[in-house]
Amino acid sequence: MTAAQADPQIPLAKLPETPLIERPAVADGAALWRLAKDSGTLDVNSSYSYLLWCRDFAATSAVARGADGTPVGFVTGYMRPDRPRTLLVWQVAVDAAHRGRGLAARLLDDLTARVAAERGLTAVETTITPGNTASERLFTSYAARHGATVEREVLFRTEQFPDGPHAPEVLYRIGPLSF
């Protein structure tokens, strides 16, 4: 659950072409799977899971579309069942041709503003593997833009992953948020 190759240091206003950001549709599932696969840093889930995600969690996810309507970035998330005002951000990815323009930050800002308006939102959580500086910057800059604090703790240790070596996942809790 991390951001892939995001660069939140670039001001959002520098996007030369402003992609449309909206809820994903099932038809976007294959493109989201390809973006995750092409990121080179995300844990890629099955293509089936991206189709389901676009169907079942579209209200808590966002897709950025290029001028031709093709997805060029996405953020997926869900509301935590035991914390219904907390959005867990699962994955963030931006196509290589659109990186370095603040699109990941814009996706995250747009999504959380929408979720806050529709469902109420007081916190954002994500996990980041140590050394993923792009994700660390994306989420710490998000917290700074929203005047929130960031708490960190190891959520899953290396030895808890059954499928081979995997870096630990550090939980980032960002809040309280007010919109």
Secondary structure, DSSP 8 states (H G I E B T S, - for coil): --EES--TTS-GGG-SS--EEE---GGGHHHHHHHHHHHSSS----HHHHHHHHHHSGGG-EEEE-TTS-EEEEEEEEEETTEEEEEEEEEEEE-GGGTTSSHHHHHHHHHHHHHHHHH---EEEEEE-TT-HHHHHHHHHHHHHTT-EEEEEEEE-GGG-SSS----EEEEEEE----
